[in-house]
Amino acid sequence: PSMPHEDVNTFDGLQRELKKPDRDVITVVSGAIVSFNQTLEIDEDRTVRSFTGATFDGGYRTRFFIVSASLTLRKLTLRRGLSTPDNSAVLLGSRGGAIFVGVNASLLLAECVLEQNSASQGG
């Protein structure tokens, strides 16, 4: 039997839900501001959504996601993501200030806002 889905409003909660194998859709509490302290790797198809809007804040410390599968984001603001040589995997360099999408991976942004994200290479 599948565990009940839990709406998330913290980085730890989001990270925990993304690691569960049966979580195709993760819902972020509307109005939540989720502060990221590290990059999350998406290696299984996932949808992360909010019903009326939530914010992911990288604090100019980290990018949000490295995607090697399919990721759909809906009604989210991703702000202040940063990719630098200091916080990037060696193979990625410092590309993708908010999100790095790998070869054969896909990203769909629906009703999302990207603001104040930065990378020293490739946006």
N, C-alpha and C positions, 0 to 999 in steps of 0.2 A: 504493500500500500504506500502511496505517495504521501509525503509530509505536507501539511497545509502550507500554502504560500504566505510569506510574511512581507508586508510592505516595509521598506527600509527608509531610514532617515539619517544614517551615519555611514562613514566609510567602511567600518568594520562589518556592518550589516550588509552592505552592498557586496563587499568582498566574500563574505560567507555565502550569500545567496548565489553569486556567480560560480562558486566552486561546486555547488550541488548539481549532480548530473541530470536531474529531472526538471531543472528550472529553465524553460525556454523563454519565459517572460518574467522580468523583475520589475516591480512597481515601486517607484520612489514616492514618498509622501509628498503631496502637493505643498509647495511653499518651503520645502526643506532646502537648506544650504549644506551640502556635503563637502567637507574639506578633505582633499586628497593629500596623502603624505607619501604615496608611491604610485607607480604605474601598475595598472591591472592588465593582465594578459587575457585576451579573449581567444580561446582555441576551440570553442564549440559555438554553434549558432545561437545567438542570444538577441533578445529585445529588451532594452531598458527604457522605461517610459514613466511619465508622470501624467496624471489626468488633466491638471490645470497649470503645471509648470513647477520646476524645481531647478536648483543651480548646483553645478559641480564647480568647485573652486580649487585650483591648483596652487594658489598662493605664490605663483612664480617659482615653485619648487620642483614640479614634476609634470610630465604629460599625463593624460588621463588613461589612455588605452593603447596597447599594441594589439592589433587585430590580425589573426591568422585564419579566421573562419568568416562568418557573416555576422555583422553587428548592425542592429537597427536602434537608433535613438529617437525618441519621440517626446516633444514638449520639454526639452531640457536646454538650459543655458550652460555652456562650458566656458568658463572665464579663467584667465590668468594661468593657463597651462604653459609649461616651458620645457623645451628640450635643449639640453646643452651637452657637450662632450662629457661633462662630469656626471650627468644623470641618465645617460643613454647606454644601452647595450652596445658593445663594440661594433657589431655588424650593422647596426642601424645608423651609426653616426649620430648626428644631432638633427635629424629630420622629424617633421611632424610635431609641431608645438602642442597641439591638443591631442591628436590621434595619429598614430602611424599605422597605415594599412599595408599589409604585406602582399606579396605576389600571390595571385589566386584567392585573395580574400576580398570581402566587399563591405562597404559601409553605406547605410542609408540614413540620412538625417531628415526627419520630418518635423516641421515646426520647431526647429532648434535655432539657437543663437550662439555664435562663436564670437567671443570678444576678448581682446587683450591677450591672445595666445601668441607665442613666439618660439621660433627655432632658429638656430644659427645657420641651418641649411634647409632648403625646401619647404618653408612655411610651417 
